[in-house]
C-alpha cells in the first residue's frame, strides 16, 4: 500500500506514471489540432460554381441544366 495512502495511483508507477501524465494530454491536443485544423497540401475547398463547371465539363449535366443552375447560384 506504499504510495496509495492519499489516493495517488500514479505514485507507485514512479517516473513512468509521470511521463504518462504528460504524454497523454499532449498527444490528445496534437490529435485534435491535426483533426480540426491541419489539411493535407493540395486539398482545397471548391466553390459551388467550380463544382458545377466540372460536372458540365465531364458531361454529367446538359447545357440547359447547367445554365439554370448557374442562374440559381448567381441569385
C-alpha positions in Angstrom: 0.0 0.0 0.0 3.0 2.3 -0.1 2.2 5.4 -2.2 -1.5 4.8 -2.2 -2.4 6.4 1.2 -3.7 9.6 -0.4 -5.4 8.0 -3.5 -2.5 8.9 -5.8 -2.4 5.8 -8.0 0.5 7.1 -10.2 2.8 7.3 -7.3 3.5 3.6 -7.4 4.4 3.8 -11.1 7.3 6.2 -10.5 8.7 8.1 -13.4 6.6 6.1 -15.9 3.4 7.4 -14.4 4.7 10.9 -14.5 5.6 10.5 -18.2 2.1 9.2 -19.0 0.6 12.1 -17.1 2.3 14.5 -19.6 2.4 12.5 -22.8 -1.3 11.5 -22.9 -2.7 15.1 -22.7 -0.2 16.4 -25.2 -1.0 13.6 -27.6 -4.7 14.3 -27.3 -4.1 18.0 -28.0 -1.9 17.3 -31.0 -4.5 14.8 -32.4 -7.3 17.4 -32.0 -5.2 20.1 -33.8 -4.5 17.8 -36.7 -8.1 16.7 -36.9 -9.7 20.1 -36.9 -7.0 22.5 -38.3 -4.5 20.7 -40.5 -5.3 19.9 -44.1 -3.1 17.9 -46.5 -1.4 20.0 -49.2 -3.2 20.1 -52.5 -6.7 19.8 -51.0 -8.7 23.0 -51.3 -12.4 23.7 -51.0 -14.2 24.2 -54.2 -16.9 26.7 -54.7 -20.3 25.6 -55.9 -19.7 27.3 -59.3 -16.4 25.3 -59.8 -18.2 22.1 -59.0 -20.9 22.9 -61.4 -18.4 23.8 -64.1 -16.6 20.5 -63.6 -19.8 18.5 -63.8 -20.7 20.3 -67.1 -17.2 19.7 -68.5 -17.5 15.9 -67.7 -20.9 15.8 -69.4 -22.8 14.9 -66.3 -25.3 17.6 -66.9 -26.8 19.2 -70.1 -26.3 22.8 -71.2 -29.8 23.9 -70.2 -29.5 22.3 -66.8 -26.0 24.0 -66.4 -27.4 27.4 -67.3 -30.4 27.0 -65.0 -28.2 26.0 -62.0 -25.7 28.8 -62.8 -28.5 31.3 -62.7 -29.7 29.9 -59.4 -26.2 30.3 -57.9 -25.9 33.9 -59.0 -29.2 34.8 -57.3 
